[in-house]
Amino acid sequence: MERTEDRAWMEEALAEARAAAAIGEVPIGAVVVQGGEVIGRGHNRREVDGDPLAHAEILAIRQATARIPGWRLNGCTLYVTLEPCPMCAGALVASRVDRLVFGAADPKAGYCGTLGNLAQDPRLNHRLEVTGGVLEGECADLLRGFFAGLRQGVPSP
């Protein structure tokens, strides 16, 4: 269920997504919020870093865990512009994030409700609350515009 603050934090994730687009990456951004403060930020860097694990969510989780004692992100919400893939959904479970808020659903790789739901699988030792569709139009438009540019041969920055 969408909360009052969700749109403001999703704007922060959208800013990260725009930073990804500015370096030629698929425009996906994420922020980890705890106690009303961003403690982790990330945007896709797979091409720039040559790292298949450099998804926005993974980078935001890594930054967040570096700022707190221990590795558990209890009391945290991760905001991301696109529904997490299976790898990122697993990272959310493993890091004990309490809540996930995403913008656009991902019909090709989304694993927090679309193709499956790793984040709420009752067989796992941790489940998180999931809210989708926050600023969905803005998140989807950013992705559509990026891929339209690629199809038209528009060079990346």
C-alpha positions as CSV (number, residue, x, y, z in Angstrom):
1,M,0.0,0.0,0.0
2,E,1.4,3.4,-1.0
3,R,2.4,5.7,1.8
4,T,2.6,9.5,1.9
5,E,6.4,9.6,1.6
6,D,6.7,7.1,-1.2
7,R,6.5,9.5,-4.1
8,A,9.2,11.8,-2.7
9,W,11.6,8.9,-2.2
10,M,10.8,7.5,-5.7
11,E,11.8,10.9,-7.0
12,E,15.2,10.3,-5.4
13,A,15.4,6.9,-7.2
14,L,14.4,8.6,-10.5
15,A,17.3,11.0,-10.0
16,E,19.6,8.0,-9.8
17,A,18.0,6.5,-12.9
18,R,18.7,9.7,-14.8
19,A,22.3,9.6,-13.6
20,A,22.5,6.1,-15.2
21,A,21.1,7.3,-18.5
22,A,23.6,10.2,-18.5
23,I,26.4,7.6,-18.6
24,G,24.7,5.4,-21.2
25,E,23.4,2.8,-18.7
26,V,19.8,1.5,-18.6
27,P,18.1,4.1,-16.5
28,I,17.3,2.3,-13.3
29,G,17.9,3.9,-9.9
30,A,17.5,2.9,-6.3
31,V,17.7,4.4,-2.8
32,V,17.7,2.8,0.6
33,V,15.8,4.8,3.2
34,Q,16.1,4.4,7.0
35,G,14.5,6.7,9.5
36,G,13.6,9.3,7.0
37,E,17.2,9.5,5.6
38,V,18.8,8.0,2.4
39,I,21.6,5.7,3.6
40,G,22.3,4.1,0.2
41,R,22.1,5.2,-3.5
42,G,22.8,3.4,-6.7
43,H,22.1,3.3,-10.4
44,N,22.9,0.8,-13.0
45,R,26.6,0.5,-13.8
46,R,26.9,-2.8,-15.5
47,E,28.4,-1.5,-18.8
48,V,30.6,1.2,-17.2
49,D,32.0,-1.2,-14.5
50,G,32.0,-4.3,-16.7
51,D,30.2,-6.0,-13.8
52,P,27.0,-8.1,-14.4
53,L,26.1,-7.6,-10.7
54,A,26.2,-3.8,-10.8
55,H,22.5,-3.3,-10.7
56,A,21.1,-0.2,-9.0
57,E,19.6,-2.2,-6.1
58,I,22.8,-4.1,-5.3
59,L,24.9,-0.9,-5.3
60,A,22.4,0.9,-3.1
61,I,22.3,-2.1,-0.7
62,R,26.2,-2.2,-0.5
63,Q,26.3,1.5,0.2
64,A,23.6,1.3,2.9
65,T,25.3,-1.7,4.7
66,A,28.6,0.3,4.7
67,R,26.9,3.0,6.7
68,I,25.3,0.9,9.5
69,P,26.7,-1.6,11.9
70,G,26.2,-5.1,10.6
71,W,24.7,-6.3,7.4
72,R,21.0,-6.4,8.2
73,L,18.9,-3.6,6.8
74,N,16.1,-3.9,9.3
75,G,13.9,-0.9,9.3
76,C,14.8,0.0,5.7
77,T,12.8,0.6,2.6
78,L,14.4,0.2,-0.9
79,Y,12.9,2.4,-3.6
80,V,13.7,1.4,-7.2
81,T,12.3,2.6,-10.5
82,L,11.9,-0.9,-12.0
83,E,10.7,-4.1,-10.4
84,P,13.7,-6.1,-9.2
85,C,15.0,-9.1,-11.1
86,P,15.5,-12.5,-9.3
87,M,19.1,-11.6,-8.2
88,C,18.1,-8.3,-6.7
89,A,15.0,-9.7,-5.1
90,G,17.2,-12.3,-3.5
91,A,19.6,-9.6,-2.3
92,L,16.6,-7.8,-0.7
93,V,15.6,-11.0,1.2
94,A,19.2,-11.7,2.2
95,S,19.8,-8.2,3.5
96,R,16.6,-8.2,5.5
97,V,15.1,-5.1,3.9
98,D,11.6,-4.5,5.4
99,R,9.9,-3.0,2.5
100,L,10.3,-2.6,-1.3
101,V,8.7,0.1,-3.4
102,F,9.1,0.0,-7.1
103,G,7.9,2.1,-10.0
104,A,7.3,0.1,-13.2
105,A,6.6,-3.6,-13.3
106,D,9.1,-5.6,-15.4
107,P,7.3,-8.2,-17.6
108,K,10.6,-9.7,-18.7
109,A,12.6,-10.1,-15.5
110,G,10.4,-8.8,-12.5
111,Y,10.5,-11.2,-9.6
112,C,8.6,-9.2,-7.0
113,G,5.1,-10.0,-8.3
114,T,5.3,-10.2,-12.1
115,L,7.1,-13.4,-13.1
116,G,7.4,-14.7,-9.6
117,N,7.6,-13.3,-6.1
118,L,10.8,-14.1,-4.4
119,A,10.4,-11.1,-2.0
120,Q,7.3,-12.7,-0.4
121,D,8.0,-16.4,-0.8
122,P,6.8,-18.1,2.4
123,R,9.5,-20.8,2.1
124,L,12.2,-18.3,2.7
125,N,13.4,-17.0,6.1
126,H,12.5,-13.4,5.4
127,R,9.7,-11.7,3.5
128,L,9.2,-8.1,2.8
129,E,6.3,-5.8,2.1
130,V,6.0,-4.9,-1.6
131,T,4.4,-1.9,-3.1
132,G,4.5,-1.4,-6.9
133,G,3.3,1.3,-9.3
134,V,4.6,4.4,-7.4
135,L,5.3,7.0,-10.1
136,E,4.9,4.2,-12.6
137,G,4.4,6.4,-15.6
138,E,7.5,8.5,-15.0
139,C,9.6,5.4,-14.4
140,A,8.3,3.6,-17.5
141,D,8.6,6.7,-19.7
142,L,12.3,7.1,-18.8
143,L,13.0,3.4,-19.8
144,R,10.9,3.7,-23.0
145,G,12.7,6.8,-24.0
146,F,16.1,5.3,-23.4
147,F,15.3,2.1,-25.5
148,A,13.6,4.2,-28.2
149,G,16.8,6.2,-28.5
150,L,18.9,3.0,-28.8
151,R,16.6,1.6,-31.6
152,Q,16.9,4.9,-33.4
153,G,20.7,4.8,-33.2
154,V,20.9,7.8,-30.8
155,P,24.4,7.6,-29.3
156,S,24.6,7.3,-25.5
157,P,26.3,10.1,-23.7
